Amino acid sequence: MTLTLSSEDGTTLEWVKSSYSSNDGPACVEVAATPGTVHVRDSKCTDDSPRLALGPTAWAAFASYTSAA
């Protein structure tokens, strides 16, 4: 997955659906990147659902763990 940086101030996030997600499956994740933070949400509940905000080190650890699984 390639992350595209959203607006500098983080007010407008450009969400990208994971290439591992499908329209039929239950595991749908979207991410949006701002300088210094990667935001993660469930693509089925985009309005007011909880989100994770990860720093670069935490995102790198998460991404390397999930790609190895």
N, C-alpha and C positions, 0 to 999 in steps of 0.2 A: 504494500500500500504506500502510495506517495502522498505526503501531507502537503497541502497548500496553505501558506500562512494567511490567516484572516486579517482583518483590519488591525492596524498598529495598536489602537486603544482597546481592542477586544470587545467593542460594542456590537459588531456584526461578525458572527462566526460563520465560516463556510464549512458546513458539515459534509463529510465524505463517508459513504457507506463502505464497510469492510468488504474486501473481495471474497472473504470466507462466508459472508452472509448471503442468504438467498431469500427470495420472496416466500418460499414454502417452509423454511426452517424456523425454529424458535430462537436461534442464536444470531440475532441481528444487532450489530454494533456500528455506531457512527462516531467519527472523531473530527475534531476541529482544532487547528493549531494557532496559537498566538505566540509572539516572542516570549519564550520562557515557560509556556504552559501548553499542555495537550489536554483538551477536554474530551471526555468520553460519555456517550449516552446510549440508551436503548433506542433503536430506530423505530420501534413500534409505539413508543410513548414519547413523542418529541416535544409536546407542549410544556408541561410543568413537571416533567419527571425528574428524579434525582440525576445528578451528573457527577462524574469524577473529574477532578482537576489535578493533573500530574505534572511535576517538574521534569526537566529533561532526563535526569538520572533515573527517576522512577519509571518514566515511559520507556527508556531503553531497556531496563530490567524486565518490564512487563512484556514488551514486544519480543525480546529474545526468548523469554520463557514460553510465550504462546506459539511462536514459530517453531520451537523445538518439540512441542507436544503433538 
